[in-house]
Amino acid sequence: MNEEDRIVALEEMVAHQAKTIDELSDQLAEQWKMVDRMRRTLEILSERLIGLEERTTEAAPVTKPPHY
């Protein structure tokens, strides 16, 4: 393999790696968008759960059982 062939091979390898890096970067950006959506959803669901717990765990009135 002569020097020119080696340079061409290296250029092809660099081009392929640059394309792979761009694809991975795009995938990472999409995953971060998904993580942000899931985080917002979790926050909303947590607030709803806390609200439901507050409404359903109100103290029951203290009354004497009927046999007293």
Beta strands, then each sheet from edge to edge (+ up, - down):
end
